[in-house]
Amino acid sequence: MLGSGESRPWLELSAEKGNAEAQFELGQWYFNPASGEPDYQAAAHWWRRAQLAGNRDAEAALALLRQRQVGLPLAQNGIQPGSDS
């Protein structure tokens, strides 16, 4: 799995360099970590970057966050509630 503990540093490095798939996967890791609590703000951050890079799965993931309204200050993370962009 891309976001497992051993591969996470590589995933982060790839995401920081602009790899949209890595950005999406890192968002997944923060949304549903193997252990510990989810970090919805970090998930939104990485999914937003992936979306801006053209990752369509990230668009769906951001829509899920908007739908669930998980207590995340969505507009602060560049996500406007009720918008599709």
C-alpha positions as CSV (number, residue, x, y, z in Angstrom):
1,M,0.0,0.0,0.0
2,L,1.4,3.4,-1.0
3,G,0.7,5.1,2.3
4,S,2.0,2.4,4.6
5,G,4.5,3.5,7.3
6,E,7.6,2.4,5.4
7,S,6.7,4.0,2.1
8,R,5.2,7.2,3.5
9,P,8.4,9.2,3.4
10,W,8.7,8.4,-0.4
11,L,5.0,9.2,-0.8
12,E,5.4,12.6,0.9
13,L,8.5,13.4,-1.2
14,S,6.7,12.6,-4.4
15,A,3.6,14.5,-3.4
16,E,5.8,17.6,-2.5
17,K,7.3,17.4,-6.0
18,G,3.8,17.6,-7.5
19,N,2.9,14.0,-8.3
20,A,-0.9,14.1,-8.4
21,E,-1.3,10.4,-7.7
22,A,1.0,10.7,-4.6
23,Q,-0.9,13.7,-3.4
24,F,-4.2,11.8,-3.7
25,E,-2.7,8.8,-1.9
26,L,-1.3,11.0,0.9
27,G,-4.7,12.5,1.3
28,Q,-6.1,9.0,1.6
29,W,-3.5,8.2,4.2
30,Y,-4.5,11.2,6.3
31,F,-8.2,10.5,5.9
32,N,-8.0,6.9,6.9
33,P,-4.7,6.2,8.7
34,A,-3.7,2.6,9.6
35,S,-3.5,3.8,13.2
36,G,-4.4,6.9,15.1
37,E,-7.0,9.6,14.4
38,P,-7.8,10.9,10.9
39,D,-6.4,14.4,10.0
40,Y,-9.2,15.8,7.8
41,Q,-7.4,19.2,7.3
42,A,-4.3,17.4,6.0
43,A,-6.4,15.1,3.8
44,A,-8.2,18.2,2.3
45,H,-4.9,19.9,1.7
46,W,-3.4,17.0,-0.2
47,W,-6.6,16.2,-2.1
48,R,-6.9,19.9,-3.1
49,R,-3.4,19.9,-4.5
50,A,-4.2,16.6,-6.3
51,Q,-7.4,18.1,-7.7
52,L,-5.5,21.2,-8.9
53,A,-3.1,18.8,-10.7
54,G,-6.0,17.1,-12.5
55,N,-6.7,14.1,-10.3
56,R,-10.4,13.3,-10.7
57,D,-10.5,10.9,-7.7
58,A,-9.4,13.9,-5.5
59,E,-12.5,15.8,-6.7
60,A,-14.7,13.0,-5.5
61,A,-12.8,12.8,-2.2
62,L,-13.2,16.6,-1.6
63,A,-16.9,16.3,-2.4
64,L,-17.2,13.5,0.3
65,L,-15.6,15.9,2.8
66,R,-18.0,18.6,1.9
67,Q,-20.9,16.2,2.1
68,R,-19.9,14.9,5.5
69,Q,-18.9,18.3,6.8
70,V,-16.5,16.7,9.2
71,G,-15.9,19.8,11.2
72,L,-13.2,21.0,8.8
73,P,-13.0,24.7,8.0
74,L,-13.5,24.0,4.3
75,A,-13.1,27.5,2.9
76,Q,-9.9,27.9,4.8
77,N,-8.4,25.0,2.9
78,G,-9.5,26.4,-0.5
79,I,-12.7,24.3,-0.6
80,Q,-15.9,26.3,-0.9
81,P,-18.9,24.4,0.5
82,G,-21.4,23.8,-2.2
83,S,-19.0,24.5,-5.1
84,D,-17.6,22.0,-7.5
85,S,-14.3,23.6,-8.0
